Amino acid sequence: MEDSQIYEYLPVLMLGALAVMFSFGILVGSVLLGKKGKRTPIKDTPYECGMLPVGEGTTRMSVKFYLVAMLFILFDIEVVFLYPWAAVYREMLRTDPGLILGAMVSFLAILFVGYIYALKKGAFDWH
């Protein structure tokens, strides 16, 4: 019985091997049969919307950008946690009202601490 299960995967393995051979065959065929072009330094420069590239390719980002991204994550996760809480609120209110209220109060307290921290760091100032 175990031998028959192995034989069921044989067409899948054959298809995978055929896909790998086809992709490598196409790459080798394009190298062997393709037209060789002359490469000039102008062709090798990066194209920047018609402008000549000046300066570094990567610029340094301000720390403010990352701070805003972290604040977005902080306050976006709030919605992710509030939705399931609201979905089970009525059921848990009947069985365990202290647990459902305590969980939300503790979550909002942690969120409020994060908000106060961001406020003291000046994350909401857009100078």
VEXDRENFI-544278 format. One record per residue: residue number from 1; x, y, z of N, C-alpha, C in turn. Coordinates in pm, 1 decimal, m for minus. Atoms other than C-alpha are relative to their C-alpha. Example, Ala and Ser with C-alpha at 12.3 -4.5 7.8 and 13.67 -1.06 7.14 Angstrom:
<nodes>
<i: 1&n_u: 89.0&n_v: m119.0&n_w: 0.0&ca_u: 1230.0&ca_v: m450.0&ca_w: 780.0&c_u: 90.0&c_v: 120.0&c_w: 0.0>
<i: 2&n_u: m82.0&n_v: m119.0&n_w: m6.0&ca_u: 1367.0&ca_v: m106.0&ca_w: 714.0&c_u: m77.0&c_v: 109.0&c_w: 73.0>
</nodes>
This chain:
<nodes>
<i: 1&n_u: 81.7&n_v: m119.3&n_w: 0.0&ca_u: 0.0&ca_v: 0.0&ca_w: 0.0&c_u: 86.4&c_v: 126.1&c_w: 0.0>
<i: 2&n_u: m88.0&n_v: m116.1&n_w: m3.6&ca_u: 287.1&ca_v: 241.6&ca_w: 77.1&c_u: 65.3&c_v: 23.9&c_w: m135.1>
<i: 3&n_u: m61.0&n_v: m16.3&n_w: 132.0&ca_u: 441.3&ca_v: 176.1&ca_w: m265.5&c_u: m95.2&c_v: 70.6&c_w: m95.3>
<i: 4&n_u: 94.5&n_v: m64.0&n_w: 91.1&ca_u: 121.9&ca_v: 287.2&ca_w: m439.1&c_u: m9.4&c_v: 150.6&c_w: 25.6>
<i: 5&n_u: 3.6&n_v: m142.9&n_w: m29.7&ca_u: 128.8&ca_v: 624.2&ca_w: m258.1&c_u: 121.4&c_v: 71.5&c_w: m59.2>
<i: 6&n_u: m118.7&n_v: m60.6&n_w: 59.1&ca_u: 482.5&ca_v: 689.7&ca_w: m378.9&c_u: m18.5&c_v: 16.2&c_w: m150.0>
<i: 7&n_u: 22.1&n_v: m7.8&n_w: 144.6&ca_u: 380.0&ca_v: 614.9&ca_w: m737.5&c_u: m100.4&c_v: 108.8&c_w: m37.8>
<i: 8&n_u: 94.1&n_v: m108.2&n_w: 29.2&ca_u: 101.2&ca_v: 873.6&ca_w: m712.3&c_u: 71.3&c_v: 134.7&c_w: m14.4>
<i: 9&n_u: m75.6&n_v: m124.1&n_w: 9.1&ca_u: 364.2&ca_v: 1148.9&ca_w: m672.4&c_u: 94.0&c_v: 2.7&c_w: m119.9>
<i: 10&n_u: m90.2&n_v: 7.3&n_w: 114.2&ca_u: 562.9&ca_v: 1034.3&ca_w: m976.2&c_u: m35.1&c_v: 100.1&c_w: m110.0>
<i: 11&n_u: 29.7&n_v: m102.6&n_w: 101.8&ca_u: 371.3&ca_v: 1254.6&ca_w: m1228.6&c_u: 34.2&c_v: 142.1&c_w: 46.0>
<i: 12&n_u: m33.0&n_v: m133.1&n_w: m51.3&ca_u: 421.4&ca_v: 1558.2&ca_w: m1003.4&c_u: 151.0&c_v: 22.9&c_w: m6.3>
<i: 13&n_u: m144.5&n_v: m11.7&n_w: 7.8&ca_u: 794.9&ca_v: 1491.6&ca_w: m978.7&c_u: 47.6&c_v: 12.8&c_w: m143.8>
<i: 14&n_u: m37.0&n_v: m10.7&n_w: 141.3&ca_u: 815.6&ca_v: 1441.4&ca_w: m1354.4&c_u: m31.1&c_v: 139.6&c_w: m53.8>
<i: 15&n_u: 36.3&n_v: m134.7&n_w: 43.4&ca_u: 634.6&ca_v: 1771.5&ca_w: m1413.7&c_u: 96.6&c_v: 104.4&c_w: 55.7>
<i: 16&n_u: m97.2&n_v: m91.3&n_w: m59.1&ca_u: 869.0&ca_v: 1952.6&ca_w: m1173.5&c_u: 134.4&c_v: m7.5&c_w: m69.9>
<i: 17&n_u: m126.8&n_v: 16.7&n_w: 71.2&ca_u: 1175.7&ca_v: 1805.1&ca_w: m1344.0&c_u: m9.0&c_v: 59.8&c_w: m140.3>
<i: 18&n_u: 18.8&n_v: m57.1&n_w: 133.2&ca_u: 1034.8&ca_v: 1903.9&ca_w: m1684.6&c_u: 1.4&c_v: 152.9&c_w: 4.4>
<i: 19&n_u: 1.5&n_v: m146.1&n_w: m13.8&ca_u: 975.9&ca_v: 2261.8&ca_w: m1564.3&c_u: 141.0&c_v: 54.0&c_w: 22.0>
<i: 20&n_u: m137.9&n_v: m43.7&n_w: m25.1&ca_u: 1333.8&ca_v: 2291.5&ca_w: m1432.9&c_u: 83.6&c_v: m13.5&c_w: m126.0>
<i: 21&n_u: m76.0&n_v: 20.4&n_w: 123.7&ca_u: 1480.0&ca_v: 2144.8&ca_w: m1753.9&c_u: m40.4&c_v: 102.0&c_w: m106.3>
<i: 22&n_u: 46.8&n_v: m97.6&n_w: 97.8&ca_u: 1264.7&ca_v: 2376.5&ca_w: m1967.0&c_u: 56.8&c_v: 138.5&c_w: 29.2>
<i: 23&n_u: m49.7&n_v: m134.1&n_w: m33.6&ca_u: 1369.5&ca_v: 2690.7&ca_w: m1777.9&c_u: 149.5&c_v: 10.5&c_w: m26.1>
<i: 24&n_u: m142.8&n_v: m4.4&n_w: 28.7&ca_u: 1739.7&ca_v: 2604.6&ca_w: m1793.2&c_u: 26.8&c_v: m11.2&c_w: m149.4>
<i: 25&n_u: m15.9&n_v: 12.9&n_w: 144.8&ca_u: 1701.0&ca_v: 2503.4&ca_w: m2159.4&c_u: m24.3&c_v: 132.1&c_w: m71.2>
<i: 26&n_u: 28.1&n_v: m130.9&n_w: 60.1&ca_u: 1548.9&ca_v: 2839.1&ca_w: m2248.7&c_u: 114.8&c_v: 97.8&c_w: 26.6>
<i: 27&n_u: m111.9&n_v: m89.2&n_w: m31.6&ca_u: 1830.0&ca_v: 3025.7&ca_w: m2067.9&c_u: 124.6&c_v: m34.8&c_w: m81.7>
<i: 28&n_u: m117.4&n_v: 42.2&n_w: 77.9&ca_u: 2104.6&ca_v: 2820.7&ca_w: m2235.8&c_u: m22.7&c_v: 30.0&c_w: m147.4>
<i: 29&n_u: 30.4&n_v: m27.9&n_w: 140.2&ca_u: 1931.2&ca_v: 2854.5&ca_w: m2572.7&c_u: 11.8&c_v: 147.5&c_w: m33.7>
<i: 30&n_u: m10.8&n_v: m144.0&n_w: 28.3&ca_u: 1912.4&ca_v: 3233.2&ca_w: m2543.8&c_u: 144.8&c_v: 45.7&c_w: m0.2>
<i: 31&n_u: m142.0&n_v: m36.4&n_w: m0.8&ca_u: 2282.9&ca_v: 3253.1&ca_w: m2460.7&c_u: 66.6&c_v: m48.7&c_w: m128.1>
<i: 32&n_u: m64.8&n_v: 57.7&n_w: 117.9&ca_u: 2383.5&ca_v: 3024.1&ca_w: m2749.9&c_u: m51.4&c_v: 60.9&c_w: m129.9>
<i: 33&n_u: 58.4&n_v: m45.5&n_w: 124.6&ca_u: 2144.6&ca_v: 3153.0&ca_w: m3014.9&c_u: m27.2&c_v: 150.3&c_w: m5.4>
<i: 34&n_u: 33.9&n_v: m141.9&n_w: m5.6&ca_u: 2094.1&ca_v: 3510.9&ca_w: m2902.7&c_u: 103.4&c_v: 88.1&c_w: m67.0>
<i: 35&n_u: m86.0&n_v: m97.4&n_w: 66.8&ca_u: 2239.0&ca_v: 3813.7&ca_w: m3073.5&c_u: 86.0&c_v: 70.6&c_w: 104.6>
<i: 36&n_u: m92.6&n_v: m68.3&n_w: m91.0&ca_u: 2544.8&ca_v: 3959.9&ca_w: m2904.3&c_u: 3.5&c_v: 147.6&c_w: m37.2>
<i: 37&n_u: 0.5&n_v: m143.6&n_w: 26.5&ca_u: 2518.8&ca_v: 4336.0&ca_w: m2875.0&c_u: 120.3&c_v: 67.5&c_w: 61.9>
<i: 38&n_u: m109.4&n_v: m78.1&n_w: m56.6&ca_u: 2783.4&ca_v: 4597.0&ca_w: m2808.5&c_u: m53.5&c_v: 80.6&c_w: 118.4>
<i: 39&n_u: 41.1&n_v: m73.6&n_w: m118.7&ca_u: 2763.5&ca_v: 4747.7&ca_w: m2464.2&c_u: 90.9&c_v: 121.1&c_w: 15.9>
<i: 40&n_u: m74.7&n_v: m124.0&n_w: m19.8&ca_u: 2867.0&ca_v: 5107.9&ca_w: m2424.9&c_u: m23.0&c_v: 49.4&c_w: 142.3>
<i: 41&n_u: 21.5&n_v: m52.5&n_w: m135.8&ca_u: 2910.0&ca_v: 5295.5&ca_w: m2097.2&c_u: m131.6&c_v: 76.2&c_w: 13.8>
<i: 42&n_u: 127.6&n_v: m72.6&n_w: m6.2&ca_u: 2604.7&ca_v: 5507.3&ca_w: m2184.6&c_u: m114.8&c_v: m98.5&c_w: 22.0>
<i: 43&n_u: 107.1&n_v: 99.0&n_w: m16.8&ca_u: 2389.8&ca_v: 5192.7&ca_w: m2210.8&c_u: 0.2&c_v: m61.4&c_w: 139.8>
<i: 44&n_u: m9.1&n_v: 61.7&n_w: m131.7&ca_u: 2514.5&ca_v: 5069.9&ca_w: m1874.9&c_u: m35.0&c_v: 94.8&c_w: 113.8>
<i: 45&n_u: 38.0&n_v: m92.6&n_w: m106.9&ca_u: 2420.8&ca_v: 5386.3&ca_w: m1680.9&c_u: m148.2&c_v: m18.2&c_w: 32.4>
<i: 46&n_u: 141.1&n_v: 13.8&n_w: m35.5&ca_u: 2093.2&ca_v: 5370.2&ca_w: m1487.5&c_u: m83.5&c_v: 113.3&c_w: m58.6>
<i: 47&n_u: 90.1&n_v: m99.2&n_w: 57.9&ca_u: 1798.7&ca_v: 5550.8&ca_w: m1642.3&c_u: m84.5&c_v: 60.4&c_w: 110.6>
<i: 48&n_u: 73.4&n_v: m70.4&n_w: m104.7&ca_u: 1648.6&ca_v: 5811.1&ca_w: m1411.7&c_u: m95.8&c_v: 100.6&c_w: m61.8>
<i: 49&n_u: 103.4&n_v: m86.7&n_w: 56.3&ca_u: 1349.0&ca_v: 5953.6&ca_w: m1597.4&c_u: 57.9&c_v: 106.9&c_w: m92.5>
<i: 50&n_u: m58.1&n_v: m94.4&n_w: 93.0&ca_u: 1566.5&ca_v: 6121.9&ca_w: m1856.8&c_u: 106.8&c_v: 88.1&c_w: 59.5>
<i: 51&n_u: m101.3&n_v: m83.0&n_w: m65.5&ca_u: 1795.0&ca_v: 6286.0&ca_w: m1602.3&c_u: 127.1&c_v: m81.6&c_w: 19.2>
<i: 52&n_u: m125.2&n_v: 67.6&n_w: m29.2&ca_u: 2160.6&ca_v: 6203.1&ca_w: m1555.9&c_u: 7.5&c_v: m27.5&c_w: 149.5>
<i: 53&n_u: m7.5&n_v: 30.7&n_w: m143.4&ca_u: 2213.9&ca_v: 6023.5&ca_w: m1224.8&c_u: 115.6&c_v: 74.3&c_w: 66.2>
<i: 54&n_u: m99.7&n_v: m78.1&n_w: m72.3&ca_u: 2398.5&ca_v: 6251.4&ca_w: m983.2&c_u: m10.2&c_v: m38.0&c_w: 147.1>
<i: 55&n_u: m1.1&n_v: 30.3&n_w: m142.7&ca_u: 2499.9&ca_v: 6155.2&ca_w: m631.4&c_u: m20.1&c_v: m148.0&c_w: 26.8>
<i: 56&n_u: 17.8&n_v: 138.4&n_w: m41.4&ca_u: 2438.6&ca_v: 5838.6&ca_w: m436.5&c_u: m135.1&c_v: m53.1&c_w: m44.2>
<i: 57&n_u: 126.6&n_v: 62.0&n_w: 36.7&ca_u: 2169.9&ca_v: 5594.1&ca_w: m531.3&c_u: m94.9&c_v: m10.7&c_w: 117.4>
<i: 58&n_u: 84.4&n_v: 9.7&n_w: m118.8&ca_u: 2044.8&ca_v: 5561.6&ca_w: m175.3&c_u: 18.9&c_v: 125.4&c_w: 84.6>
<i: 59&n_u: m5.9&n_v: m117.8&n_w: m86.6&ca_u: 1960.3&ca_v: 5861.0&ca_w: 39.4&c_u: m34.7&c_v: m40.6&c_w: 141.8>
<i: 60&n_u: 29.0&n_v: 30.2&n_w: m140.0&ca_u: 1945.8&ca_v: 5863.3&ca_w: 414.9&c_u: m139.2&c_v: 50.5&c_w: 34.5>
<i: 61&n_u: 135.1&n_v: m36.7&n_w: m41.1&ca_u: 1596.7&ca_v: 5864.6&ca_w: 556.7&c_u: 5.3&c_v: 60.4&c_w: 140.1>
<i: 62&n_u: 8.2&n_v: m62.2&n_w: m131.8&ca_u: 1505.3&ca_v: 6078.8&ca_w: 853.2&c_u: m55.8&c_v: m100.3&c_w: 101.0>
<i: 63&n_u: 51.1&n_v: 86.1&n_w: m106.5&ca_u: 1439.7&ca_v: 5908.2&ca_w: 1183.4&c_u: m148.9&c_v: 22.2&c_w: 18.1>
<i: 64&n_u: 142.2&n_v: m32.4&n_w: m11.5&ca_u: 1101.1&ca_v: 6081.9&ca_w: 1179.1&c_u: m84.7&c_v: m94.6&c_w: m84.0>
<i: 65&n_u: 72.9&n_v: 93.7&n_w: 86.0&ca_u: 995.8&ca_v: 5852.4&ca_w: 893.6&c_u: m23.7&c_v: m131.4&c_w: 72.5>
<i: 66&n_u: 13.5&n_v: 126.9&n_w: m70.5&ca_u: 1062.1&ca_v: 5541.6&ca_w: 1100.7&c_u: m87.4&c_v: 13.7&c_w: 123.5>
<i: 67&n_u: 84.8&n_v: m23.2&n_w: m116.6&ca_u: 895.3&ca_v: 5692.2&ca_w: 1404.4&c_u: m147.1&c_v: 2.6&c_w: m39.9>
<i: 68&n_u: 138.2&n_v: m1.7&n_w: 49.9&ca_u: 579.9&ca_v: 5760.6&ca_w: 1203.7&c_u: m44.5&c_v: m140.9&c_w: m38.9>
<i: 69&n_u: 34.0&n_v: 137.2&n_w: 36.3&ca_u: 590.8&ca_v: 5405.0&ca_w: 1068.2&c_u: m28.8&c_v: m84.0&c_w: 124.2>
<i: 70&n_u: 24.1&n_v: 75.3&n_w: m122.8&ca_u: 617.0&ca_v: 5263.2&ca_w: 1420.3&c_u: m130.3&c_v: 44.0&c_w: 66.2>
<i: 71&n_u: 127.5&n_v: m45.8&n_w: m55.1&ca_u: 328.1&ca_v: 5482.2&ca_w: 1535.5&c_u: m116.9&c_v: m57.1&c_w: m78.5>
<i: 72&n_u: 105.4&n_v: 61.0&n_w: 81.1&ca_u: 121.2&ca_v: 5355.9&ca_w: 1245.0&c_u: m22.0&c_v: m144.1&c_w: 41.4>
<i: 73&n_u: 13.3&n_v: 139.7&n_w: m43.1&ca_u: 194.0&ca_v: 4998.2&ca_w: 1350.9&c_u: m67.2&c_v: m6.6&c_w: 135.9>
<i: 74&n_u: 57.3&n_v: 0.6&n_w: m135.0&ca_u: 110.5&ca_v: 5077.9&ca_w: 1712.8&c_u: m150.1&c_v: 22.2&c_w: m2.4>
<i: 75&n_u: 141.7&n_v: m32.3&n_w: m1.3&ca_u: m225.8&ca_v: 5233.5&ca_w: 1638.2&c_u: m79.8&c_v: m82.9&c_w: m100.4>
<i: 76&n_u: 68.8&n_v: 89.6&n_w: 91.9&ca_u: m307.9&ca_v: 4995.8&ca_w: 1352.3&c_u: m28.0&c_v: m134.0&c_w: 66.5>
<i: 77&n_u: 19.5&n_v: 125.3&n_w: m71.3&ca_u: m264.6&ca_v: 4691.5&ca_w: 1573.0&c_u: m118.1&c_v: 12.3&c_w: 96.4>
<i: 78&n_u: 114.4&n_v: m21.6&n_w: m88.8&ca_u: m525.0&ca_v: 4844.9&ca_w: 1802.3&c_u: m128.5&c_v: m49.6&c_w: m64.9>
<i: 79&n_u: 121.2&n_v: 42.0&n_w: 70.6&ca_u: m794.0&ca_v: 4785.6&ca_w: 1541.9&c_u: m3.4&c_v: m151.2&c_w: m15.0>
<i: 80&n_u: m6.6&n_v: 144.9&n_w: 16.2&ca_u: m675.5&ca_v: 4429.3&ca_w: 1486.5&c_u: m43.0&c_v: m70.1&c_w: 128.9>
<i: 81&n_u: 39.4&n_v: 60.6&n_w: m126.5&ca_u: m724.0&ca_v: 4354.8&ca_w: 1857.0&c_u: m140.8&c_v: 39.0&c_w: 43.8>
<i: 82&n_u: 133.8&n_v: m42.4&n_w: m41.1&ca_u: m1045.8&ca_v: 4551.9&ca_w: 1900.8&c_u: m110.3&c_v: m77.6&c_w: m71.6>
<i: 83&n_u: 105.2&n_v: 66.9&n_w: 77.1&ca_u: m1238.8&ca_v: 4369.6&ca_w: 1628.2&c_u: m38.0&c_v: m135.9&c_w: 58.8>
<i: 84&n_u: 41.9&n_v: 127.5&n_w: m62.1&ca_u: m1224.9&ca_v: 4014.4&ca_w: 1778.2&c_u: m60.0&c_v: 19.4&c_w: 138.8>
<i: 85&n_u: 56.0&n_v: m27.7&n_w: m132.1&ca_u: m1291.0&ca_v: 4160.6&ca_w: 2121.9&c_u: m146.6&c_v: 40.2&c_w: m12.6>
<i: 86&n_u: 137.9&n_v: m43.7&n_w: 19.2&ca_u: m1607.0&ca_v: 4328.0&ca_w: 1991.9&c_u: m87.4&c_v: m114.0&c_w: m50.6>
<i: 87&n_u: 78.9&n_v: 111.6&n_w: 54.1&ca_u: m1715.0&ca_v: 4008.1&ca_w: 1814.3&c_u: m46.5&c_v: m95.5&c_w: 110.0>
<i: 88&n_u: 36.7&n_v: 93.5&n_w: m106.4&ca_u: m1717.8&ca_v: 3801.1&ca_w: 2135.5&c_u: m46.6&c_v: 72.8&c_w: 126.3>
<i: 89&n_u: 32.0&n_v: m78.9&n_w: m118.9&ca_u: m1817.7&ca_v: 4082.0&ca_w: 2371.9&c_u: m129.8&c_v: m45.3&c_w: 66.1>
<i: 90&n_u: 129.8&n_v: 35.6&n_w: m59.9&ca_u: m2183.8&ca_v: 3983.3&ca_w: 2420.3&c_u: 2.3&c_v: m137.9&c_w: 64.1>
<i: 91&n_u: m5.6&n_v: 135.3&n_w: m57.0&ca_u: m2109.5&ca_v: 3615.3&ca_w: 2474.6&c_u: 79.7&c_v: m1.8&c_w: 129.6>
<i: 92&n_u: m83.7&n_v: 1.5&n_w: m119.8&ca_u: m1831.6&ca_v: 3678.6&ca_w: 2725.6&c_u: m56.7&c_v: 88.5&c_w: 110.1>
<i: 93&n_u: 60.3&n_v: m85.0&n_w: m101.9&ca_u: m2030.9&ca_v: 3949.4&ca_w: 2901.5&c_u: m95.2&c_v: m81.6&c_w: 87.8>
<i: 94&n_u: 89.5&n_v: 86.5&n_w: m77.0&ca_u: m2282.6&ca_v: 3682.9&ca_w: 3006.0&c_u: 76.4&c_v: m96.6&c_w: 90.1>
<i: 95&n_u: m72.2&n_v: 102.6&n_w: m76.1&ca_u: m2020.9&ca_v: 3431.2&ca_w: 3122.8&c_u: 106.9&c_v: 58.5&c_w: 91.6>
<i: 96&n_u: m113.6&n_v: m52.4&n_w: m76.4&ca_u: m1721.8&ca_v: 3635.9&ca_w: 3241.1&c_u: 16.1&c_v: 149.9&c_w: m23.8>
<i: 97&n_u: m6.6&n_v: m144.5&n_w: 29.6&ca_u: m1782.2&ca_v: 4012.3&ca_w: 3250.7&c_u: 129.0&c_v: 66.2&c_w: 47.6>
<i: 98&n_u: m122.6&n_v: m61.9&n_w: m51.2&ca_u: m1473.5&ca_v: 4093.9&ca_w: 3459.8&c_u: 119.6&c_v: m25.4&c_w: m90.9>
<i: 99&n_u: m112.8&n_v: 34.8&n_w: 86.2&ca_u: m1235.6&ca_v: 3917.0&ca_w: 3221.9&c_u: m0.5&c_v: 81.9&c_w: m128.1>
<i: 100&n_u: 5.8&n_v: m73.7&n_w: 127.7&ca_u: m1359.3&ca_v: 4086.1&ca_w: 2905.3&c_u: 27.9&c_v: 148.1&c_w: 22.0>
<i: 101&n_u: m25.8&n_v: m141.2&n_w: m28.6&ca_u: m1356.1&ca_v: 4430.5&ca_w: 3066.1&c_u: 145.0&c_v: 22.0&c_w: 42.1>
<i: 102&n_u: m139.4&n_v: m12.1&n_w: m44.2&ca_u: m1017.4&ca_v: 4374.5&ca_w: 3232.0&c_u: 98.4&c_v: m11.0&c_w: m116.2>
<i: 103&n_u: m88.7&n_v: 15.1&n_w: 115.7&ca_u: m859.8&ca_v: 4260.2&ca_w: 2906.9&c_u: 2.8&c_v: 127.6&c_w: m82.6>
<i: 104&n_u: 3.2&n_v: m120.7&n_w: 82.2&ca_u: m975.7&ca_v: 4568.0&ca_w: 2722.0&c_u: 59.6&c_v: 119.3&c_w: 73.6>
<i: 105&n_u: m56.5&n_v: m111.3&n_w: m75.7&ca_u: m882.5&ca_v: 4810.3&ca_w: 3001.1&c_u: 152.3&c_v: m10.7&c_w: 2.9>
<i: 106&n_u: m146.1&n_v: 15.5&n_w: m1.1&ca_u: m531.2&ca_v: 4662.9&ca_w: 3023.9&c_u: 58.7&c_v: 28.5&c_w: m137.9>
<i: 107&n_u: m48.7&n_v: m27.3&n_w: 135.6&ca_u: m491.6&ca_v: 4676.7&ca_w: 2645.3&c_u: m0.2&c_v: 149.6&c_w: m28.3>
<i: 108&n_u: 6.7&n_v: m144.2&n_w: 23.2&ca_u: m606.0&ca_v: 5038.3&ca_w: 2629.8&c_u: 99.2&c_v: 76.1&c_w: 87.7>
<i: 109&n_u: m99.9&n_v: m64.7&n_w: m85.9&ca_u: m375.6&ca_v: 5126.6&ca_w: 2922.9&c_u: 137.8&c_v: m8.2&c_w: m64.6>
<i: 110&n_u: m129.2&n_v: 14.2&n_w: 68.4&ca_u: m74.7&ca_v: 4988.6&ca_w: 2734.3&c_u: 4.0&c_v: 90.8&c_w: m122.8>
<i: 111&n_u: 7.1&n_v: m87.0&n_w: 117.5&ca_u: m187.8&ca_v: 5174.5&ca_w: 2422.6&c_u: 13.6&c_v: 146.8&c_w: 40.6>
<i: 112&n_u: m8.5&n_v: m137.2&n_w: m48.6&ca_u: m224.4&ca_v: 5495.1&ca_w: 2622.4&c_u: 143.0&c_v: 35.6&c_w: 41.8>
<i: 113&n_u: m140.7&n_v: m22.6&n_w: m35.8&ca_u: 129.6&ca_v: 5457.1&ca_w: 2759.5&c_u: 82.1&c_v: 24.4&c_w: m126.5>
<i: 114&n_u: m68.2&n_v: m21.6&n_w: 128.2&ca_u: 253.4&ca_v: 5427.5&ca_w: 2399.7&c_u: m31.6&c_v: 136.1&c_w: m58.3>
<i: 115&n_u: 40.6&n_v: m131.5&n_w: 49.1&ca_u: 58.2&ca_v: 5738.0&ca_w: 2304.9&c_u: 70.3&c_v: 111.6&c_w: 77.9>
<i: 116&n_u: m67.0&n_v: m100.4&n_w: m83.2&ca_u: 202.2&ca_v: 5938.2&ca_w: 2596.7&c_u: 149.7&c_v: 4.3&c_w: m33.0>
<i: 117&n_u: m141.4&n_v: 5.7&n_w: 36.0&ca_u: 554.2&ca_v: 5820.0&ca_w: 2506.4&c_u: 24.1&c_v: 72.0&c_w: m132.7>
<i: 118&n_u: m14.9&n_v: m65.9&n_w: 130.0&ca_u: 508.4&ca_v: 5931.8&ca_w: 2144.9&c_u: m22.0&c_v: 149.6&c_w: 12.0>
<i: 119&n_u: 26.3&n_v: m142.4&n_w: m20.9&ca_u: 368.3&ca_v: 6264.0&ca_w: 2263.0&c_u: 119.8&c_v: 69.4&c_w: 64.3>
<i: 120&n_u: m115.2&n_v: m61.1&n_w: m66.7&ca_u: 666.9&ca_v: 6329.0&ca_w: 2492.7&c_u: 122.0&c_v: 3.6&c_w: m90.5>
<i: 121&n_u: m112.8&n_v: 1.1&n_w: 94.8&ca_u: 913.1&ca_v: 6235.3&ca_w: 2218.1&c_u: m19.2&c_v: 99.7&c_w: m113.6>
<i: 122&n_u: 25.5&n_v: m97.5&n_w: 104.0&ca_u: 750.1&ca_v: 6489.6&ca_w: 1988.6&c_u: m29.3&c_v: m62.8&c_w: m134.7>
<i: 123&n_u: 26.9&n_v: 70.5&n_w: 126.5&ca_u: 639.3&ca_v: 6236.6&ca_w: 1728.2&c_u: m114.1&c_v: 62.4&c_w: m77.2>
<i: 124&n_u: 114.1&n_v: m60.2&n_w: 67.3&ca_u: 326.3&ca_v: 6433.6&ca_w: 1651.5&c_u: 26.6&c_v: 143.4&c_w: m47.2>
<i: 125&n_u: m38.1&n_v: m134.1&n_w: 46.9&ca_u: 512.1&ca_v: 6761.6&ca_w: 1581.8&c_u: 52.4&c_v: m12.0&c_w: m143.1>
<i: 126&n_u: m39.7&n_v: 7.8&n_w: 140.3&ca_u: 548.0&ca_v: 6817.6&ca_w: 1206.1&c_u: 75.5&c_v: 125.2&c_w: m42.0>
<i: 127&n_u: m80.9&n_v: m117.5&n_w: 33.0&ca_u: 819.4&ca_v: 7082.4&ca_w: 1190.5&c_u: 84.7&c_v: m29.6&c_w: m120.3>
</nodes>
